[in-house]
């Protein structure tokens, strides 16, 4: 006997055979359809190896003390997440670099996110800077939304010099890196703290 709902049956068969590949759309009370979130990148880390190394050196920055929200370089995107990040063209390792400031007697957290358009990559090292304070920092690596590693450390006072810190998890592939610095200014005066030369591979 012919089914009165052939399309429904066909759709059911296709779904059970192929499996649902995307989340269904949702409809709110006002009848507005919300599209499903994009599928996460499915990567088998064991099959990936780096082929080319890059250094995000911020060399294209030309305007001094301009607020930095997003910086594009060598296929990577550096995005300011928290802190008053600016481009500083008068200093760096070599100049320019990016920094954020904290007022006297305050502690400010500055964070940037590094991505490569969804492609996997490896973080090799980062140069950190502070004028008058120690540099407490956190490095976090993620792949497809899952945390792959966390590095928590404090660099002693560099007295205005840059300190390069290799990533002890440089063999772990990621698609997002978060660099978070804590800037604890002394009671007497404000303090600049910053990042240069983010060494990566992909």
C-alpha positions in Angstrom: 0.0 0.0 0.0 1.3 3.4 -0.9 2.3 5.6 2.1 0.5 8.9 2.4 3.8 10.4 3.6 6.5 9.3 1.1 8.7 12.4 1.7 8.7 11.9 5.4 9.7 8.2 5.0 12.4 9.1 2.5 13.8 11.8 4.8 13.8 9.4 7.7 15.7 6.7 5.7 18.3 9.3 4.5 18.9 10.6 8.0 19.3 7.1 9.6 21.7 6.1 6.9 23.9 9.2 6.6 23.7 10.5 10.1 23.0 14.0 11.1 26.0 16.2 10.2 24.8 19.5 11.5 22.8 20.7 14.5 19.2 21.6 13.7 18.0 25.2 13.5 16.0 26.5 16.3 12.9 28.8 16.2 12.2 31.2 19.1 8.8 32.4 20.3 8.8 35.3 17.8 9.2 32.8 15.0 12.8 33.8 14.2 14.9 31.0 13.0 18.4 30.8 14.5 20.9 28.9 12.2 22.9 26.1 13.8 26.5 26.8 14.9 29.2 26.0 12.4 30.6 22.4 12.7 33.9 22.2 14.7 37.0 21.4 12.7 37.7 17.7 13.1 41.5 17.2 13.2 43.5 14.2 14.1 46.6 15.7 15.7 48.7 12.6 15.1 48.5 13.1 11.3 49.8 16.7 11.3 53.4 18.0 11.1 54.6 21.6 10.8 56.2 22.6 7.5 56.9 26.3 7.7 57.8 28.6 10.6 56.7 32.2 10.9 57.4 35.1 13.4 54.5 37.5 14.1 56.8 40.5 14.7 54.2 43.3 14.2 56.6 44.9 11.6 53.7 46.3 9.6 52.5 48.6 12.4 53.4 52.2 11.5 51.3 54.5 13.7 52.6 55.0 17.2 50.2 54.5 20.2 47.2 53.6 18.1 44.8 51.2 19.8 45.2 47.7 18.6 42.1 45.5 18.2 43.2 43.1 15.4 46.5 42.5 13.6 46.9 40.3 10.5 50.3 38.9 9.6 51.5 35.8 7.7 48.1 34.2 7.7 47.7 34.7 11.5 45.3 37.0 13.4 46.2 38.5 16.7 43.0 39.8 18.5 43.0 42.0 21.6 40.6 40.4 24.2 41.2 42.5 27.3 43.5 45.4 28.2 44.2 48.7 26.4 46.6 47.3 23.8 48.4 49.8 21.5 51.0 49.7 18.8 54.3 51.1 19.9 56.7 52.0 17.1 59.4 53.5 19.2 60.4 50.3 21.0 60.4 46.6 20.4 62.7 43.6 19.8 63.2 45.1 17.3 60.6 47.9 17.1 57.6 47.9 16.8 55.7 45.7 19.3 52.3 45.8 21.2 51.8 46.8 24.8 49.1 47.7 27.4 49.4 49.8 30.4 48.3 49.8 34.0 47.9 52.9 36.2 50.0 53.4 39.3 49.0 51.0 42.1 46.7 48.9 40.0 46.9 45.5 38.3 45.5 45.1 34.8 45.2 41.9 32.8 45.9 42.0 29.1 45.0 39.1 26.8 45.4 38.5 23.1 44.2 35.6 21.0 46.2 34.1 18.1 44.4 32.2 15.4 45.1 31.1 11.8 41.7 31.2 10.2 40.7 27.9 11.7 43.8 26.1 10.5 46.0 24.2 12.9 49.4 25.5 13.9 52.1 25.2 16.6 53.3 27.9 19.1 57.1 27.8 19.5 57.9 30.9 21.7 56.9 34.4 22.7 58.9 37.5 23.7 57.5 39.2 26.8 58.3 42.7 28.1 57.7 44.8 31.2 59.3 48.1 32.1 59.4 48.0 35.9 57.7 44.8 37.1 57.8 41.1 37.0 55.8 39.4 34.2 53.1 36.9 35.4 51.8 35.2 32.3 49.5 32.4 31.1 49.6 30.6 27.7 46.7 28.4 26.7 46.4 26.3 23.6 43.1 25.0 22.2 42.2 22.6 19.3 38.6 22.4 18.1 37.5 24.1 21.3 39.3 21.6 23.6 42.1 22.8 25.8 45.4 21.2 24.8 47.9 22.8 27.2 48.3 25.6 29.9 51.5 27.3 30.9 51.6 29.4 34.0 54.8 31.2 35.0 56.4 34.5 36.2 59.4 36.1 34.6 61.5 38.2 37.0 62.0 41.9 36.5 63.7 42.4 33.1 64.2 46.2 33.7 62.8 47.1 30.3 64.3 44.2 28.4 62.5 41.5 26.5 62.5 37.9 27.7 61.9 35.0 25.3 60.0 32.1 26.6 59.8 28.8 24.6 56.6 26.9 24.7 57.2 23.6 26.6 54.3 22.2 24.6 55.5 23.2 21.2 54.9 19.7 19.9 51.1 20.0 20.5 49.1 21.3 17.5 46.4 23.9 18.2 44.1 26.2 16.3 43.9 29.0 19.0 46.4 30.4 21.5 45.6 32.8 24.3 48.3 34.9 25.8 47.4 36.5 29.1 49.6 38.8 31.1 49.1 40.4 34.6 50.5 43.9 34.9 51.0 44.8 38.6 52.1 48.5 38.6 54.0 49.9 41.6 52.2 52.5 43.8 54.4 55.2 42.4 53.9 54.9 38.7 52.2 53.2 35.8 53.8 50.4 33.9 53.8 49.2 30.2 53.8 45.5 29.5 53.8 43.8 26.1 54.4 41.1 23.6 56.7 40.7 20.5 57.9 38.0 18.2 55.2 35.3 18.5 57.0 32.3 16.8 54.6 29.8 15.2 54.7 27.0 12.6 52.0 25.5 10.4 
